[in-house]
Every structure is written in C-alpha cells, then in structure tokens.
Amino acid sequence: MIYAYIFMCLIFGTTFLAIKVGIQSGAAPFMYAGVRFAAAGVMILLYLIIRKISFPKELKSYLNLAFTGLCMTAIPFGALYWGEQYVSSGMAALLTATGPFMITAIQSVNEKRLPHFVQFAGLCAGLIGVYLVVLPHLEAGFSSVGLKGALAIVGSEFAFALGTIRSRKLLARGMTPLMLNGFQMFFGSLGLILASLLFETNPFSLSGGSGLAIGSLLYLILFGSIVAQGIYYWLVQRTNPVFPATWLYLSPLIALLVGFLFLNERVHWLGITGSLLILAGVFLTNFKDWRKMLRLRQSERSSLAK
C-alpha cells in the first residue's frame, strides 16, 4: 500500500513536467489537454461497457456529470495547459495547491459558518505561500512574468472546487468513482476541444519536437489519467479519502524538483519558502481529517491487539 502511494505521488508530481514538455514542443494547449482526457475518458467508459456496468438512465445525472466535467476538467486543465506557456511547471503545481483552500471557503459559505481556527490558519498560510512563489517572477516585470498564466491557474481552482463539491453529492447518491471519473473526463474533453477549435489558430500542428509531445501525451493518458487515478481510488477503497489525497502535499515539491532537473527551471528561495507554507496550509486545512484518521487507525490496532 505504501509503495502504491509513493508511485501515485511520483506520477501526479511529474505530470506537470509532461504538460510543460508538450507545450514547449508546440502543441496547442486546449487541444493537447482535450485529446488527453477524451482518450482516458473513452478508455474508462469502454472498460465499464465491457464489464457490463449499467450507466445512469436519468438526463439529470448526465447534466450533473457534464457540469462536473466542465468544472473539474475543462476549466482547470484548460487554464493549466494554457498557463504553462507562461509559468514553470513547478509554479503551476504550487498554484494548483490552492484548490483545497477554495473548497474550504465555498463549504463555509454554503454551511453559513466560519472555518475552524486551524483551517483559517491553513488558508492564510497557503495564500501567503502562493504570493511568495509568484513574487520573484513579478519582480522581473509584467511582460515576462506570466502573471496572466498564474492568475488563470489560481482562478480556475474556484471552478475545480465547485466541481469537487458537486462530485461528492454524485458519489453520495451511489455513483461509482470510476464511472464519475470516466464521464467527467469525457465531458470535460468536449469543452477543451471546442475551446481549441474556437480560439486556437492551428490546433493540430506541432512546431517541433512532435516525438516528445506525443510521448508526454501518452504518459499523461496512461499514467496520469488512468494508472494514478486508479491507484487513488484503490487507496480510497482500502483506507479513506484523506490518506491518498495527501498527494497534493508532495506533488508541488516533486514538480519543482523535476522541473529544475530536466528543464533547468529557476528555483528561488522565496519559492521554496512559499512551497513550504502552501504544504503547511494544506495540512492545517485538513488537520481535523488527519486527526480522525489517526484515531481510527489507533482504534483498529487496539481491537486487533485484543
């Protein structure tokens, strides 16, 4: 189980590098993302068909799945792929770590309550961390910093948070995680492909390095969207949603490291400080879940000992 968890974190952490490689090879961002999720979604849905698992029969279910795909795939990954034209893969990974903070904020508004003090501290730490990560690039001047890319990625996490909250409701109604993942990726890919056809001048061309772009695309489809997600749901089934979700804590550091090693991306001490604050913020935001998990494990061990 631990080896599977480590393998999952390594895959998720390196997907940011794979995206960057594809974008630098000249792939159109929206089409590149759309093809990835269309292929992965179709593969999962075909697997469900082969296994003769029945699909939802109500139109409302498909409308909810389409909304989830828009929020969890089309908007956040469209912004991520487009944004990585202007920001490093390491920064992109760190900026996406703002997602849990968005979820906590939206839930607090929906439930008409303020976050717990520890959660609030986590939100503040994370936001300060994001500022420190972006700050060195702001000092270089607005024309080259990729501020618009950074803002697009952070802003898209609000849509991701909305989709996450909606997906929890769908899962609570009995939909399996695998079916939800397959349909939301498929519907999300349609939005990405439509955006490419509308806004990208030549969505099907590569300016160079087509071999690298295709290789990174295959890696993202097979490992990022199928293998890693499969391990994630396998861990959820055997542990709880908290433990596997901690990949969010490790992926930014992995992305920074591989971006530095393979793309010679700049690592500033403020970025390192900001990354630690983001990780601390995510941990504090989920502190109550961590504590519940530890108590549950201690209770299980005590029961086995008796």
C-alpha positions in Angstrom: 0.0 0.0 0.0 2.8 2.4 0.8 4.7 1.6 -2.4 1.4 2.2 -4.4 1.0 5.6 -2.6 4.6 6.6 -3.4 4.2 5.6 -7.0 1.0 7.6 -7.3 2.6 10.7 -5.9 5.5 10.4 -8.3 3.2 10.1 -11.3 1.0 13.1 -10.2 4.0 15.2 -9.4 5.6 14.5 -12.8 2.5 15.2 -14.9 3.3 19.0 -14.7 6.6 18.3 -16.4 4.9 16.2 -19.0 2.5 19.0 -19.7 5.3 21.5 -20.0 7.2 19.3 -22.4 4.2 19.0 -24.7 3.5 22.7 -24.6 7.2 23.6 -25.3 7.0 21.1 -28.3 4.4 23.4 -29.9 1.2 21.5 -29.0 -1.9 23.7 -28.9 -2.8 23.8 -25.1 -6.5 23.3 -25.3 -6.4 20.5 -28.0 -3.5 18.8 -26.2 -5.5 18.7 -23.0 -8.7 17.7 -24.8 -7.1 14.7 -26.6 -5.6 13.5 -23.3 -8.9 13.5 -21.4 -11.0 12.3 -24.3 -8.8 9.2 -24.7 -8.6 8.5 -21.0 -12.4 9.0 -20.6 -13.3 6.8 -23.5 -11.0 4.0 -22.3 -12.6 4.0 -18.9 -16.1 4.1 -20.3 -15.3 1.2 -22.7 -14.0 -0.8 -19.7 -17.3 -0.2 -17.9 -19.2 -1.3 -21.0 -17.1 -4.5 -21.3 -17.8 -5.2 -17.6 -21.5 -4.7 -18.4 -21.9 -2.0 -15.8 -25.1 0.0 -16.4 -24.9 3.7 -17.0 -27.3 6.3 -15.5 -30.7 6.5 -17.1 -31.8 10.0 -16.0 -30.9 13.1 -18.0 -30.3 15.0 -14.8 -27.4 12.6 -14.0 -25.7 13.4 -17.3 -26.2 17.1 -16.8 -24.6 16.9 -13.4 -21.7 14.9 -14.9 -21.3 17.5 -17.7 -21.2 20.3 -15.1 -18.6 18.3 -13.1 -16.6 17.8 -16.2 -16.7 21.5 -17.1 -15.6 22.4 -13.5 -13.1 19.7 -12.8 -11.5 19.1 -16.2 -12.3 21.7 -18.9 -11.8 24.9 -16.9 -8.9 23.9 -14.5 -6.9 21.9 -17.0 -7.6 24.3 -19.8 -6.2 27.0 -17.6 -3.3 24.8 -16.5 -2.2 23.8 -20.0 -2.6 27.4 -21.3 -0.9 28.8 -18.2 2.1 26.6 -18.6 3.0 28.6 -21.7 3.9 31.4 -19.3 4.9 29.8 -15.9 7.2 27.0 -14.9 5.9 23.5 -14.2 6.9 23.8 -10.6 5.0 27.1 -10.1 2.0 25.6 -11.9 2.0 22.7 -9.4 2.2 25.0 -6.5 -0.6 27.3 -7.8 -3.0 24.3 -8.2 -2.5 23.6 -4.5 -4.8 26.5 -3.8 -7.7 24.1 -4.7 -8.3 22.8 -1.2 -8.5 26.3 0.2 -11.2 27.2 -2.4 -13.1 24.1 -1.4 -12.9 25.0 2.3 -14.1 28.6 1.6 -17.1 27.5 -0.5 -18.2 24.9 2.0 -18.0 27.5 4.8 -20.2 29.9 2.8 -22.7 27.1 1.9 -22.9 25.9 5.5 -23.0 29.6 6.8 -20.2 29.1 9.3 -16.7 30.3 9.7 -13.8 27.8 9.2 -12.2 26.3 12.3 -9.3 28.4 13.6 -6.8 25.8 12.4 -8.4 25.7 8.9 -8.4 29.5 8.8 -4.7 29.5 9.7 -4.1 27.0 6.9 -5.9 29.2 4.4 -3.8 32.2 5.3 -0.6 30.2 5.2 -1.4 28.9 1.7 -2.3 32.2 0.3 0.9 33.8 1.6 2.8 30.9 0.2 1.3 31.4 -3.3 2.3 35.1 -3.1 5.9 34.2 -2.2 6.0 31.8 -5.1 4.8 34.4 -7.6 6.8 37.3 -6.1 10.2 36.6 -7.7 8.6 36.4 -11.1 6.7 39.7 -10.5 10.0 41.4 -9.9 11.1 40.5 -13.4 8.4 42.7 -14.9 4.8 42.2 -16.1 5.7 41.5 -19.7 7.7 38.3 -18.9 6.5 37.0 -15.5 3.5 35.1 -16.7 1.2 36.9 -14.3 -1.8 36.1 -16.5 -0.9 32.4 -16.6 -0.6 32.4 -12.8 -3.9 34.2 -12.3 -5.7 31.8 -14.8 -4.5 28.8 -12.9 -5.5 30.1 -9.5 -8.8 31.4 -10.8 -9.6 28.0 -12.3 -9.3 26.3 -9.0 -12.5 28.0 -7.9 -14.3 26.0 -10.7 -12.4 22.9 -9.5 -13.7 23.5 -6.0 -17.3 23.8 -7.3 -16.9 20.6 -9.2 -15.5 18.7 -6.3 -18.4 19.7 -4.1 -20.8 18.6 -6.8 -18.9 15.3 -7.3 -19.3 14.5 -3.6 -23.0 14.7 -4.0 -23.0 12.4 -7.0 -20.9 9.8 -5.1 -23.2 10.1 -2.2 -26.1 9.1 -4.5 -24.4 5.9 -5.4 -22.4 6.6 -8.5 -19.0 4.8 -8.5 -15.8 6.8 -8.5 -14.6 5.1 -11.7 -17.8 6.0 -13.6 -17.7 9.6 -12.3 -14.1 9.9 -13.4 -14.7 8.5 -16.9 -17.8 10.6 -17.7 -16.4 13.8 -16.2 -13.2 13.5 -18.2 -15.1 12.7 -21.4 -17.5 15.7 -21.0 -14.6 17.9 -19.9 -12.6 16.9 -23.0 -15.5 18.1 -25.2 -15.3 21.6 -23.7 -11.5 21.7 -24.2 -11.7 20.5 -27.9 -14.5 23.1 -28.5 -12.3 25.8 -27.0 -9.4 24.8 -29.2 -11.5 24.9 -32.4 -12.8 28.3 -31.4 -9.6 30.1 -30.1 -6.5 28.2 -31.3 -5.3 29.1 -34.8 -3.8 25.8 -35.7 -4.9 23.2 -33.1 -3.5 20.1 -34.8 0.0 21.3 -35.6 3.3 21.0 -33.7 6.1 23.5 -34.3 8.8 21.0 -33.3 9.6 18.1 -31.0 6.5 16.1 -32.1 8.0 12.9 -30.7 8.3 14.4 -27.2 4.8 15.9 -27.4 3.3 12.5 -28.4 5.4 10.7 -25.7 4.3 13.1 -23.0 0.7 12.8 -24.2 0.8 9.0 -23.9 2.3 9.3 -20.4 -0.5 11.7 -19.3 -3.2 9.5 -20.7 -2.0 6.1 -19.4 -0.2 7.1 -16.2 -1.7 10.5 -15.2 -5.3 9.9 -16.1 -5.7 6.1 -15.7 -2.9 4.5 -13.6 -2.5 7.2 -10.9 -6.3 7.8 -10.7 -6.8 4.0 -10.5 -4.3 3.8 -7.6 -6.0 6.7 -6.0 -9.4 5.1 -5.9 -7.8 1.8 -4.9 -6.4 3.5 -1.9 -9.7 5.3 -1.1 -11.4 1.9 -1.1 -8.8 0.3 1.3 -8.1 3.3 3.6 -10.1 6.5 3.5 -10.3 9.6 1.3 -7.8 11.6 3.4 -4.7 9.4 3.1 -4.5 9.1 -0.8 -5.4 12.8 -1.1 -2.2 13.8 0.6 -0.5 13.5 -2.8 -1.4 17.2 -3.0 1.2 17.9 -0.3 4.0 16.1 -2.2 3.3 16.8 -5.9 4.4 20.5 -5.8 7.8 19.6 -4.4 8.2 16.8 -6.9 7.2 19.1 -9.8 9.7 21.7 -8.6 12.5 19.1 -8.4 11.9 17.5 -11.9 11.4 21.0 -13.5 14.8 22.0 -12.0 16.5 18.8 -13.1 15.1 18.3 -16.6 14.0 21.8 -17.7 16.5 23.9 -15.8 13.7 25.9 -14.3 14.7 28.5 -11.9 14.2 27.8 -8.2 14.2 30.9 -6.0 14.5 30.7 -2.2 11.2 32.6 -1.9 9.6 29.9 -4.0 10.9 27.2 -1.7 9.6 29.2 1.4 6.3 29.7 -0.3 6.0 26.0 -1.2 6.6 25.0 2.4 3.9 27.5 3.5 1.5 26.0 0.9 2.1 22.5 2.1 1.7 23.6 5.8 -1.5 25.3 4.8 -3.0 22.3 3.1 -2.0 20.2 6.1 -3.7 22.6 8.6 -6.8 22.8 6.4 -7.1 19.0 6.6 -5.9 18.7 10.2 -9.3 17.5 11.6 -9.4 14.7 9.0 -5.9 13.7 9.8 -6.7 13.5 13.5 -9.8 11.4 12.8 -7.8 9.1 10.6 -5.1 8.6 13.2 -7.7 7.9 15.9 -9.5 5.4 13.7 -6.2 3.6 13.0 -5.3 3.5 16.7 -8.8 2.1 17.5 -8.3 -0.6 14.8 -4.9 -1.5 16.2 -6.4 -1.7 19.7 -9.2 -4.0 18.5 -6.7 -6.3 16.8 -4.5 -6.4 19.9 -7.4 -7.6 22.0 
